[in-house]
Amino acid sequence: MKITLNKNNFEIVLNNFQSFLDKKDSSQITSHIYLETIDNKLLLKATDYEVSIQSKVDILEKLEDGIATIEGKKILSIIKPLDDGEITLETKNGQIMIKQKTTEVDLPTFNAAEFNNATKFPEITDSDTKINLDSIAFIEAIKKVAVAADTPKVDMHRIELSGTLLDVKDYHCNFVGTDTRRLAIIRQNTQSVGAQISIIIPKRAIMEISKLFYDEFEIYINKKPESDPTMLFIKSQNYIFSTKLINGRYPDYEKIIPKEFKFESKLPKSEMIKAIKKVNSLSTNVKITLDSQGLFFESMNAESGEVARDKIELSLTITESITLGMNSKYILDFLNFVSGDEFEILINESNMPFMVRDNQYSTIVMPVLC
């Protein structure tokens, strides 16, 4: 291989590949980025077995085709300080040379021919199922509900709770996240999306998808044999991302959602955020009392003698006071994604599950007894 590239374009891709590399052991193939010349493009691949990424960079000049691997973390540290403009990559005798003007750096490579076999690098095939969902709406939805998913743990009993459910029906789909103490859901009405599926996307994959994709892309599902996990692919003009999906049975979330509520009201978002932050400095758990005069906030379970209080004066059509004990983080997570100045709160009884809602985005919160 002997090619010339634009330094900045190469650096952007290398930078986006860093979270897909094994950084603990540079002797592993998963710490390297695979390079291959294809026509007038340089193909790059990286994987840590759970998530994978590939992209292409324009070749400005090609004197010789070839394949190589290069340690991902080290090559980025070499490319970053170089001047803007052209750089040359050349492979020879098990090494790759990076050249720019008077600068030359040699790095060792792995056996690039073994990369795809060693990593079993996933690829989109003709048999994969395409899911016809709006790209921007997909990104917004998974980000909003992912905050309610549980934090992945090594000894986690129900690993499926650490992911986000994509439940695709005939003419709508639900995005769901839960840690059993709250449940976030977004319902999107769609045209026929081409398939009815129910998959659980890992939280880490959602973080990577949110960083990489912000424009039009395509979504594919790869149904492998039962012994292998199902794969999710996201394909845009610049990147192809893939992730293993979580095997498991997601809770029957539709049974958790109350069919009706006795009290519904709109509340001001910014005032709510300010009031909660004023009282949760002493305790994450907060008690909110609603009556016809408004909302009264009080910290819960703080140190003896420590209490923080605040209130929002507001006329509410409520005949009796209702008290809700809650983890304030759950409400703030929801409010951070509310698009307008107001949101809805839906309640049945004191110390019972309640719902906060912004159009098609809602969160059901389990109460903290107070």
C-alpha positions, 0 to 999 in steps of 0.5 A: 500500500502506498497512498496519499490522504487528506490529514484532517479527513483521516483524523476525523475518522480515526477519532470517531473509531477510538471508542471501538478499540480495545485500549487495555492490550495493544497486542490484541487485534481489536486494538488495531484499525483495519485498512484496505484500498478499494478503488479511490477509497481507503476502507477502515474497520474497527471492533471490540466484538460488541460494537463495530464501525467502518468508514471510507476516506477519499484517496488523493493519490494511489501508487499501490493497493494493499491492506494493513492494520495499525494500532488505533490509539497510537496512529491518532496520537501521531496524526493529530500534531501533523500539519493540515494538508496531505499525508502518505501511508506506505506499508513495507516489511510488516510495518506502516510508514506515515510521512508528511514533509520531514516527518516519518513514523514507522509502526508495526502491523498485524497480519491484516489478512486475518483481521476479518477471520479473527474478529468475525467482522459483521457485514450487512447482507441481502438477507437482512431486514430493513426497518423503515423508520425516520432517522432523526425521530429514531435518534431522538427517541432512543436518547430520551428513553435510554436515560430510564434504562438500568446501568449495566453491571457485571453481575446484573440479573436481568441484563435486558433492563440495561437496554432500550426496547424497540418494539415495532408494530404494523403502523407504529413503534414504541421505544421503551426504557425501564429500570423497574423504578420508572418507565420511559416510553415514546410512541411513534406513528409510522407508515408500514415499516416493513416488519414486526420486530422486538429488539433490545439495544444496549445502552452503550450502542445508543451512546455511540449511535447518538455520537455518530449519526445526526442525518439520514441513515438506514436501519437493518436487522440481521437475524443470525442462527439461534446460537448467535445474537441478533445484530443491528446495523446503522448505515449512513453516507459516512459510517456503517455501525453494528452492535450485538443486541441483548438476548432476553425477555423484556417486561410487558411494559404495556401492563404497567401503563395505567389506562386512565387517571383521575387528575391531569394538569399542565405544569411549567417546566422551568419553574419545576426544574428550579424548585426541585433543584432547590430542595434536592441538594439535601436529598435525592428523594423529594416530596411534592404536595399538589393542591388548589393553590399549587405545588409544595416541595420538601426534601425527604430522608435528609440528615436529622434537622435538615429540611429544604422547602420551596413552592410554586403558586399555581391555580390547579383544578384539584379538590383534595391535596395529593402527595407524591414522594419521588426520586427527583432525578427521574423527573429531571431526566424527563424534564431535560428532554421536554421541548416546550415550556409546559408538560403534563402530570397525570395522577390517580392517588397519593403515593401511587405511580404517576405519569409525566408527559410531553406529547408522545414522550412519557415517563411513569414514576414509581413512588417513594413512600413518604 
